[in-house]
Amino acid sequence: MRGQVARVARQDLARGLYELFNARELDALMELLAPDIEWDWSRSLGPDNGIHHGTRAVRRFLRTGWEHWDTIEMVPEEVVEAGDEVVVSVHVRLRGRDGIEVEARGPHVQTWSGAKLTRYRLFQDEEDARAAIGL
């Protein structure tokens, strides 16, 4: 029963992260992050690729993204767990300041330690994301 409760809580945390992101509730989102978070966006095909270490760097990264887009919505479609890690299949919708809309789908891997996110990785391919956590 205890493992089942932890699993449900982790799924809730994983999904809640996107709810906070979509609402642009930056302070509440930051409370979910471990101080030494690694936010790995190095596989991004966009100009904002890189690895960001610590909450200050992640805050700056998220603010920059929000400045470039009128809206960004990330909708988790599936959450698959493997221990402390989860693969989240995400549908992303972006609308630029000029009204141009872009959609993409891709996996993100979240690593949790208790109720704190310690690592967040973007992948381009579902197989690569699942392989990264041993699935």
N, C-alpha and C positions, 0 to 999 in steps of 0.2 A: 504494500500500500504506500509506503513512504516514497519509493522510487517513482510510483505512478503520480503522486502529488508533485514531486520535483519536476517530472516531465511535463505535466500540465502547466505548472508555473513557468517553465522555460519557454513553452510555446506561447504563453500569454505575454511574457517579456519580449519575445521575438516579434510578435505581432504588434505589441504596444509601442515598440521602437518606431515602427512605420506610422502609427497613428500620431505620435508626437511629431515626427518629421513632417507629415502632411499638414498638420496644424501649425507648423513653424513654432512649436513650443520649445524653443532652444534650451531654456534653463531646465525644464523638466526632462528633456532628452539627455542633457549633460549629466543629470543625477544618476542615470543608468550606466554611465561610463566609468570604468576604472580609471584612476588618475594617470596610469601609464598605458592607456589604450593604444593599440596599433590599428590605425585605419588605413587599410591597404587598398588603394585605388589604382595601383600600378598597372593593372590589366585594362584600364579604361581606354577606349578608343578616342576619347575626347581630349581636349587640351588641359583638363584638370587632373591628369593622371599623376600618381606619386604615392608615397607612403607618408602618412602623417602620424606623428608620435605625440601622445599626451593630449589632454583635454583642450588646452589652448589652441593647439594646431588644428584639432578637429573642429572646434568652434569657428575658427577662421575659415577653414575649408567649406563648412556648411554655409556660412554667411555669404561667402563669395559665390557659391552656386546659386543661392537664392537671389542674389543681386543680378545675375545673368538671365534668369528666367522669371516670367510673370507668375507661372505656376509650375510646380513639380509635384507630381503625385506618384507615390510608390505603393502599389497594392500587392501584398503577399498573397500568392495563389496556392502555394503548398509549402508546408513546413515538415522537413524530415530530420529526425534527431539521430545522433550517434554520440552518446555520452554527453559531454559538456558542449558539444558543437551541434549546430543545426544548419541545414541548407534550406534557404528560403528562396523559392522561385518567385520572382518579382516581375510584375507588369508595371512599367514606368511610362507615365504620360507627362510630357513637357509642353508648355506653350511659351513661346518667346514674346518679348515686348512688342514685336511687330505682328503678332497673331499667328506666327508659324507654329504648327503643332508637330511634335515628334513622339513616336511611341517605340518602345523597345521591351524586350523580355530577356531576363537573365537571372542567374543564380547569385546569391550572396551567401557567404558562410559567416555565421556569428559564433563566437566562442564565449561562453559564459562561465563565470566563477561565482557561484551563488547567484545573487541578483545583480551582478555587475558584468557588463560587457567588457571583455579584455582584448578582443581582436575582432575586426570586421573586415572581410575580404570580398571584393568584387571579382567575379569570374565571368567569362564570356560563354562558357559551355557547361551545361549541366553535368556531363560526364567528368569533366575536370574538377568541378566543385565537389562532387560526391567522392571522387578518388582522393581528393585532398584530405578528406576525413575518414578514409578507409571503407567507404561503401562501394 
